[in-house]
Amino acid sequence: AARIQTLYNRIDVQALQDSHLSAHVARQDLGLSTDAWVVGNVGRLHPDKDQATLLRGFAEALPGLPANSQLAILGIGRLEHDLKELARELGIGDRVMFLGQVPEARLYFRAFDVFALSSDNEPFGMVLLEAMAAGVPLLATACGGAKEVVEGVGILFPPGDAEHLAQGLQHLAAMDEQQRRQCAELMLERLRERFSDRAVGDAFWHLPHVTELAKRG
């Protein structure tokens, strides 16, 4: 175990930030209300992504969320009909926006007040890095690689646990602007230290066998 080292997925942090649309433009393009409090989710409508738990958690959290709260789900998949029906059964059909396939969805993350990843099987989750680069507070399941990404800079909840998901949403909704700025700074620091092109490149070149090969020319 002592000989195992991890090279994480990586992003060009500055390039991604430069490509982000402003919150106003992103919401306008997605058809979201400019004054809504928006929970975002990006992913296939597939059992692994478990948007059903997200819908249940959002419905449970609503009494403690801003009055104009919405849930925006970007993606397509075989569960679209079932998820829309579940939203109606939960009484939140008018609060949930199924926005379909959005090309280059990473450009729109500033449209969200919170990004929620409800997957119960997620080896890593590049969308988490994309949300972090946009400065969007994170709520994610403690499964797969999400824990290494989110722990200490966002909120983790057990897979399939709608109650704790709801509590996480309410906690994030209560953040003031100063807390959001501090959260964004922590996420940016995590990106630069662990998931940036430079950080992963440095880690690679310091692997023992790579260092030895470099010495040999």
LOKOL-271908 format. One line per 4 residues: number of its first residue (from 1); their letters; for each residue y, z, x of C-alpha. Coordinates in pm, 1 decimal. Layout:
BEGIN
NUM	a	Y:Z:X; ...
END
This chain:
BEGIN
1	aari	0.0:0.0:0.0; 239.9:74.3:284.8; 213.8:-289.0:396.1; 315.0:-433.5:57.7
5	qtly	676.3:-539.0:21.2; 843.3:-694.8:-282.3; 1070.4:-997.7:-275.9; 1250.7:-1000.4:-609.0
9	nrid	1368.1:-1292.9:-814.9; 1728.0:-1362.4:-721.5; 2050.1:-1515.7:-844.5; 2372.9:-1640.9:-694.4
13	vqal	2585.4:-1366.7:-850.3; 2927.4:-1520.4:-790.0; 2823.8:-1869.7:-901.6; 2677.0:-1731.4:-1224.2
17	qdsh	2986.4:-1522.2:-1295.5; 3209.4:-1823.7:-1234.0; 3007.0:-2027.4:-1484.3; 3024.3:-1771.6:-1766.7
21	lsah	3226.4:-1866.7:-2070.9; 3484.5:-1612.3:-2183.1; 3382.7:-1381.6:-2465.6; 3616.5:-1559.6:-2705.5
25	varq	3494.0:-1910.2:-2622.8; 3128.2:-1804.4:-2616.4; 3154.4:-1646.7:-2961.2; 3340.2:-1944.2:-3095.8
29	dlgl	3073.9:-2184.4:-2967.5; 2790.5:-1968.0:-3103.7; 2956.7:-1916.2:-3440.0; 2986.1:-1539.8:-3398.1
33	stda	3268.9:-1332.7:-3541.5; 3538.2:-1253.9:-3286.2; 3571.1:-894.0:-3408.7; 3199.8:-811.5:-3452.7
37	wvvg	3001.4:-569.0:-3237.8; 2721.1:-797.6:-3120.0; 2373.9:-712.8:-2992.8; 2232.4:-1013.4:-2808.8
41	nvgr	1874.2:-1119.7:-2742.2; 1760.4:-1434.2:-2562.8; 1398.7:-1546.9:-2560.0; 1119.8:-1734.9:-2731.6
45	lhpd	1030.2:-1617.3:-3080.2; 686.2:-1515.4:-2960.8; 473.2:-1198.2:-2993.3; 532.5:-1112.1:-2625.3
49	kdqa	907.5:-1088.2:-2688.8; 851.7:-849.0:-2982.9; 1172.9:-927.1:-3169.2; 1009.9:-755.8:-3468.5
53	tllr	1066.6:-418.9:-3299.7; 1422.3:-526.9:-3220.4; 1486.1:-602.9:-3587.7; 1340.3:-269.0:-3696.7
57	gfae	1539.1:-80.2:-3433.9; 1860.8:-258.9:-3524.8; 1807.6:-182.1:-3894.6; 1743.9:185.8:-3815.9
61	alpg	2048.7:205.1:-3589.7; 2293.4:39.9:-3830.6; 2422.8:360.8:-3995.3; 2536.9:476.2:-3649.7
65	lpan	2677.7:142.9:-3531.3; 3023.0:-10.4:-3587.0; 3067.0:-138.1:-3941.1; 3085.1:-500.2:-3827.6
69	sqla	2765.2:-501.5:-3617.6; 2556.0:-816.6:-3580.4; 2234.4:-908.2:-3401.6; 2232.4:-1253.2:-3239.7
73	ilgi	1895.1:-1396.7:-3136.5; 1894.8:-1709.5:-2919.4; 1565.2:-1895.2:-2902.9; 1300.8:-2080.1:-3100.1
77	grle	929.7:-2028.7:-3154.4; 642.3:-1997.8:-3396.2; 754.6:-1660.8:-3530.7; 1090.0:-1781.8:-3658.3
81	hdlk	990.3:-1780.3:-4026.6; 817.7:-1440.1:-3999.8; 1113.6:-1281.5:-3822.1; 1362.5:-1415.9:-4075.3
85	elar	1144.6:-1280.8:-4355.2; 1126.1:-941.2:-4182.3; 1504.2:-932.5:-4149.6; 1533.9:-994.0:-4523.4
89	elgi	1275.0:-723.9:-4600.4; 1468.8:-476.7:-4385.1; 1788.5:-559.1:-4570.6; 1964.4:-695.9:-4263.2
93	gdrv	1934.9:-1068.2:-4331.0; 2312.8:-1103.0:-4341.6; 2352.0:-913.3:-4011.3; 2104.7:-1116.1:-3803.6
97	mflg	2201.0:-1455.1:-3662.0; 1909.9:-1676.3:-3556.4; 2096.4:-1924.0:-3337.7; 1803.5:-2139.8:-3225.9
101	qvpe	1769.0:-2306.7:-2888.0; 2097.0:-2279.8:-2696.3; 2112.3:-2498.6:-2382.4; 2215.2:-2298.9:-2074.7
105	arly	2213.2:-1976.0:-2272.6; 2303.0:-1780.8:-1957.3; 2658.4:-1910.4:-1991.2; 2709.5:-1725.8:-2322.0
109	fraf	2622.8:-1367.5:-2229.9; 2983.1:-1246.4:-2248.0; 2960.9:-1302.0:-2623.4; 2749.1:-984.4:-2643.0
113	dvfa	2854.1:-619.2:-2647.2; 2497.3:-516.4:-2563.1; 2194.8:-710.8:-2442.6; 1859.4:-591.3:-2576.7
117	lssd	1523.0:-698.5:-2434.6; 1237.9:-588.6:-2662.0; 946.3:-760.0:-2482.9; 618.2:-572.4:-2459.4
121	nepf	500.8:-803.8:-2179.5; 770.9:-907.1:-1933.2; 673.5:-957.6:-1566.2; 1039.1:-961.1:-1462.7
125	gmvl	1302.2:-1093.7:-1703.6; 1570.8:-1313.1:-1546.2; 1777.7:-1261.4:-1860.8; 1835.9:-904.3:-1746.0
129	leam	2001.9:-1025.6:-1426.7; 2208.0:-1274.5:-1626.6; 2328.4:-1000.0:-1860.5; 2410.4:-773.8:-1566.5
133	aagv	2616.6:-1045.8:-1401.7; 2814.1:-1075.2:-1726.5; 2879.4:-700.4:-1729.0; 2689.0:-649.5:-2054.1
137	plla	2522.8:-305.6:-2100.5; 2143.1:-322.9:-2105.4; 1874.3:-186.4:-2332.7; 1519.5:-285.7:-2234.5
141	tacg	1157.0:-189.4:-2272.6; 1009.0:7.8:-1984.9; 739.9:-247.9:-1909.0; 666.0:-499.5:-1636.4
145	gake	951.1:-548.6:-1392.7; 1223.6:-439.9:-1634.2; 1205.9:-79.2:-1517.6; 1291.1:-176.0:-1157.9
149	vveg	1584.8:-381.0:-1280.9; 1731.1:-149.1:-1543.3; 1648.8:207.9:-1439.3; 1966.7:391.9:-1344.0
153	vgil	2203.7:123.5:-1473.7; 2087.3:82.4:-1835.3; 1868.4:235.2:-2105.1; 1489.5:201.4:-2115.6
157	fppg	1267.1:268.1:-2416.7; 887.5:257.0:-2469.1; 746.1:-79.9:-2581.6; 723.6:-111.1:-2959.7
161	daeh	931.1:203.7:-3016.7; 1191.6:106.9:-3275.8; 1319.4:464.3:-3308.0; 1413.5:495.8:-2940.4
165	laqg	1551.8:142.5:-2942.5; 1779.5:246.8:-3230.8; 1891.7:555.9:-3042.8; 1970.7:341.3:-2739.2
169	lqhl	2184.3:105.1:-2946.1; 2378.1:394.8:-3095.4; 2433.7:546.0:-2752.1; 2569.3:217.5:-2615.5
173	aamd	2788.8:166.1:-2921.3; 2955.4:500.5:-2848.1; 3064.2:396.8:-2497.5; 3437.2:371.9:-2439.4
177	eqqr	3604.8:107.8:-2222.7; 3602.8:322.8:-1911.1; 3229.1:385.9:-1947.5; 3167.3:13.3:-1998.9
181	rqca	3359.9:-63.9:-1679.9; 3162.0:195.7:-1486.4; 2838.8:52.5:-1625.4; 2942.9:-300.2:-1522.6
185	elml	3022.6:-178.7:-1171.0; 2682.1:-10.7:-1138.0; 2503.8:-324.2:-1256.2; 2698.4:-544.7:-1016.4
189	erlr	2616.2:-310.6:-728.8; 2245.1:-323.5:-824.2; 2257.5:-704.5:-834.8; 2419.1:-730.8:-493.2
193	erfs	2189.6:-477.3:-329.0; 1857.3:-593.9:-472.9; 1869.0:-921.8:-666.0; 2131.3:-1142.4:-501.3
197	drav	2051.4:-1444.9:-284.2; 2179.1:-1255.7:19.2; 1981.4:-937.4:-49.2; 1652.2:-1122.1:-100.2
201	gdaf	1720.6:-1345.9:200.4; 1783.9:-1042.1:420.2; 1465.7:-876.7:293.4; 1263.2:-1190.7:371.2
205	whlp	1391.4:-1224.8:726.3; 1312.9:-859.5:794.4; 947.1:-892.3:694.5; 738.3:-809.6:1004.3
209	hvte	549.0:-1141.0:1026.0; 867.2:-1344.4:971.0; 1046.8:-1148.9:1243.6; 757.8:-1210.9:1482.1
213	lakr	754.7:-1583.6:1407.0; 1130.0:-1600.4:1466.7; 1087.3:-1432.1:1805.5; 827.0:-1691.1:1898.8
217	g	1073.4:-1965.4:1821.9
END
